[in-house]
Amino acid sequence: MNDYYADMHIHIGAASNGKPVKITASRKLNFKNIVKESNQRKGLDLIGIIDCASPRVQKDISSMLKGGQLKEIKEGGFQYKKDLVIIPGAEIESREDNGGMVHYLAYFPFLDNIKEFTTIMAHYIKNTNLSTQVTGLTGSAILKIIKACNGIMVPAHLFTPHKSFYGNAFVSYKEVFSEEEWRSIPAIELGLSADSQLADRLSELAKKSFLANSDAHSLAKIAREYNILTMKTPNFNEFKAALKRKGKRKVKANYGLDPRLGKYHRSYCQKCDLTFNTKQAVLKCPNCKKKLVMGVKDRILEISDQPVNHPTYRAEYIYQIPLLDIPGIGKKTLQKLLDRFTSEMNVLHEVDYYSLKEVLNKKLADRIEKARKGQAEIISGGGGIYGKME
């Protein structure tokens, strides 16, 4: 078995012809640019591009397959050069029976599978060319379609206040999924404002693997959160086996933001312009008594049914701050680091402190070292505003 760096939630802003796919994402974020950035600058081994249900993106994939830039792997996924594998995926928005709206991620082994998925979803989505369109289907119905197309489902950014499973729809999976359906979902995505310390307060998540992904809407944000997966080699079958912890395969580690850096970590009152940092959940503004933008931590504290209880197999969650989020490191400084150390993964994991000081001044080297060791001082985010490192 080997360890591989993986970011499994990357958006596409536009197709190669410039036509939009994810409206809120950068137009520079097309399939070809994503694989180059992930391979050359980020140093990732496995990525999930989750707007591949768009026919516009499928044309780009087909073109790269025909041109020899991609090769479909018999175990599922696309090989790019020697050391990057892409798993095609989709993000789908449900309309639950209780009125809640949830984002689900779906991953598929082959281009034909995701094309079949698109054909089926065209009956429920007005414009399949655009990402994350409302389907009008429940999570249970979406799961059945994903499975019929040989895919796997992972609920996205599980606790955020907007369009997430626990954040604005359910208190328990039993409200939408049967026991058998719930067992067939191998993992959940934590989201930027949560970590395993928070998520393991819910007993019904005990058998799920946890993923920390970037949900990147720009090239720079790729790998702001990522995972180490232990597998034989990167491909769809091995990825699926790692989520299910088959053999010695597993999610070994989650590298994620300190949840306080997430833009929905704590409850926020728009009227009073206040983010709350109390030990207890804040469900209503104590000043004006108005409804809040619910924080992830506050929501988890509200619905949790146990103290923190990590299963023995739970991946280690390691706090990490992306290089561009460290004060004093801009694009020019980042490029200096990449010129010397090749990729961001190398800077974050392989390069020692003394080597950093050969490229940077002591102050910046110290900041990177603090960020790598989880020793940075953080101001909590909330209400759509990211937290920051002091």
N, C-alpha and C positions, 0 to 999 in steps of 0.2 A: 504494500500500500504506500501511497505518496500523499503529500499535502499540497493543496492547490488553492490559490486565491480566487474568490468568486464574488461577483456582484450581479445579482439576479433580477434587478429591477431598473432598467434603463429605458428611457423614453426616446421616441423619434419625433423631432419637431417638424421635419419636412422630408418628402421623398427627394430623390436626386434631381428631379425636374423642377424642384422648388415649390411644388404644391403641398399644402399643409397636411399634417397627420395629427400631431398633438398641438392644439392651438396655443397652449400656455408654455410650450417648450421652444427653445432656441431653434431657428431655422438652420443653424450650422450643425444641428444634431441629426444628421442623416445616417443611414446604415453604414456607408463607407467610412465616414469620419469617426463613427463610434468604434468600429473595429480597429482603426488605426490608433486612435487615442488610447483604447483599452490595452492594446498590444504594445505600443511603442513607449508611451509616456507613463501609463499607470502600472504596467507590469502584471496585469491580471491573466489568469489561465482559463477562466470560464466566465461567461457573461450571459445574462438573460435579457434579450431585447423584447420588450413586452408590448410592442405595437405592430407585430408581424401579421396580425389579422387584417391589416389594411391591404387591399389589393395593390395600392401604390407601392407599398413596401415589398410585397411579394414579387412585383416586377423587378425591383432592384435586386432582390435575392436571386431571382432567376437569371438576371443579366450577369451577376458575379459568378454564378455556378457555370454558366455557359462560357464565360471568359476565363475560367480556371482560377479565379481569385478565391473562390470557396469550393469546398468539396464536402458533399454529404457523407456523413459517417454511418456505417451500417448499424451501429448501436444507438444512433440518434444524435442529431446536432450537426453543425457545420464547422469544418476545420478551416481556420484562417492561418496561413503560413504554418510554422511548425508548432507554435506554442500558445494558440488561442482557439477555444471552441465556443461557438455561439449556440445557445438553445433558443429557438423561436418561441415567443409567448404572446399573450394578450392580457389586457386589463379590461374587465367587464364590470359594468355598473348595474346592480340589481334594483328592483323595486319590490321590497318585501311586503307581505300581507299587512304588516302593522304600519306601513308608510315609510319605514326606514329605507335608506339607500346605502348600499355597501359595495365597496370595490373588491373584486376577487382577481387574483392572478391565475393564469393558466399557462402551462408549459407543455409543448408538444415535441415529439421526436423528429418528425419529418415535415417538409414543405407541403406534401400532399395532405397530411393530417390537419395542418392549420388552414389550408385552403378549404377543406371539407367543413371545418369549424366556421369559416367565414360564410360559406354557402348557407349553412343552417341559420346562422345569426342574422343573415340578411332578411329573414322573415320577421325579425324582432327589432332591428336597428334601422333607423332612417338612412344613415349614411355610413356604410362600413369602411369608407376611406379614412374616417376620423377616429381618433383614439377614445376609449373609455366612454362610449355612448350609452345612454340609458336603454336598457333592454325591455323593461316591463316584466321581467321574469324574476322569480324568487331565487335565492341562492341554491336551494334544492334542485330547481329545474335547470339552472346553469351547470351545476355539478354533473347532472345526468348527461348533458350535451358534451361537456368536456371529456367525460369518461368514454362516451361513444366514439369520440375522435382520438382515443388512445392518449389523452392528456392527463395531467394531474392538476389539482386545484390547491392554491395557497391563499387564504384570506390576507388582503393587503393592509399595511399600516393599521394594525388591529384596533388601536385605542384612540386614534385622532378624533377630534370632535366633529369632523365633517366626513361623511360617507365612509364609515368604518363599522366593523362588526359589533364591537362593544362600545365604541364611542358614541354612536347615535342610533343604533338599531336594537341590540339585544343585551340581555343580562346573561343568557345562557344559550348554548348551541341547541338545546332542546326546543327552543322556540321556532327553529327552522329546519334542523336536520334530524334524521333518525339516528339511532345508535350506529347502524351499519354505515350510513353516509358519513357520519363524523369520523369513524375509524378509517375511512378511505382517504381522508384529508391528512397528509403526512406531516404537514408543517404549517406554521403561521409566520407572518412577517411582523416584527416588533414595531417598526416605524421609528422615526428620528427622535421622538420624545419619550420613548420607553426603553427599558432594558430588561434582562432576565430577572433582576432583583424585584422589579415591579410586576412583571407578568406571572411569575411563579407564586403570586398571591391568589391565583385562580386555580383551584384543584382540577378543573376539567381540561386544563392545558398540560397536565403532567405527562401525557404520552406523546405530545407534539414536539417535533424538533423546532427550534427557533432560528429564524434567519434575520440578519441585519443587512439591509440593502440600501443603496443610495437614493432610489426614486429620482434619478438624475433628470433634470430639465435643461441642463446645459453640459457641454463637454467637460468643463472644469469640475462639475459636481460628481462625475463618475468616480466611484470608489470612495466617496466621503464616508460611507459605511460599506462593509464587505465581510466576507466569511472565509475561514479556512475549512475546506472540505477534505476529508480523508477518503480517498478512492484509489482504484487501480489506475485509472486514467480518465481524463475529462470526456464525458459523453452523456447523453440523456439517461441511459439505463443506469449508469453509475451514480449520476446525480439523484435519480429517484431512489436508488438503493441507499445512498447516504442519508437522505431525509427519513427513510424508514429504518435506518440503523441495521442494515443487513450485513451479516458477517462482521468484518472489522471496519466497515464503512460508516461514516458518521459526519455530523457537523462538529468539528473539533473546537472551533473558536468563532465568536462573533466580535468583530472590531467595529465599534460604533461610537457615535458621539455620546458624551456624557448627556443623559436625558435633559439636563438643564439647558443645553444648547439648542434643543428643539423648539420650534416656534409655537408649540401648543403644550409645553410641559406643565405649566400651572394655569389655574383659572385667571381670567382677565375680565375686568369690567370696562366696557367701552365708554360708558357715561362718565365714570370717575377716572378713567385712564390709569388703572391700577392693576398690577400683577401681584398675586398673593403668594407668599412664601411660608405659610404656616405649616406646622406638622400635621394638622388635621385637614381633611378635605374641605374646600370652600365651594359650596354649591349655590350660594346666593350672596350677592355683594352685601357685606355687613354695613356699608355706608348708605347706599341708596335703595337697597333691598331688591334691585333689579336682577333679571336673569343674566348670567355670565356666559362668556365663551369658555366652556368647561375645559379645564386642563386635564391632560392625560393622567397625571398622578392623582388628581382629585377624583377622576372617574374610576380609576382602579381601586382607590381606597373606599369609594362608595360601594362597589359591587363585589369586592374581594370576600372570599369565604374562608380564608386561612392565613396564618402568618406566612412569611416567605418560606417556601419548602422546595428546594431544588432536588429534582430526581438525580440519581447517581450518574446518569449519562449526560446531564445537562452541559452544553458547551460553555466554556469559560467566556464571560463577557468582558472584553478589554476596552476601556475607555480610550478613545483616540480622537485627536483633533486634526482635521485635514490641514495640509501645509498652508494653503491659501487663507485659512481661517485663523492662522497664528499672527498676531499683530507684528507688523514690520516685514512680513514676507509677501511681496507682490509678485507679479508675473516675471519681472526681470530676475529677482532673486531665485524664484522657483526654477527658471531656465538655467541659472548658474548651477543649481543643485543637480538638475537633470543632465546637463552637459558633463558633469563630473561622475555622477552615480547612476545614470541611465534611466531609472524609473522611480516613481513615488514609492512603490513597495520596497525598493532597496533603501531609500532614505528613511522610511518609517520602521524598517525591520532589520536591515543588515548593516547599515553604516554606523560605526561607533562614534561616540561624542568627539573624540580627538580628531577624527577625519572631518567631521562637520566644521570644527574650528579652523581647519585649513582652508575652507571655502567661505565661511561666514565669520562675522565678528562674534565675540564671546556672548554678547547679549542675545543675539538670535539663536546661537547654538544652544544656549541655556533654555530658551523658550521651547525649542523643538524637543529638547531632552525632557523638560517638564511635561509637555503635551504627550510624549511617548510613554511616560511613566504614570500618567493620570494625576499629576500633582499641580495642574494649573488651577488658578482661581477663576470661578465661573459666575457670571450674572445670569440668572434664570430667564428663559424666554416664555412668552405667553401671548395669546390673542393674535397670532399670526406674525409675531416679531421674534426672530431668532435670538437666543441667548448669545453671550459672547465671552471670550477669554479676556481677562484683564491683563 
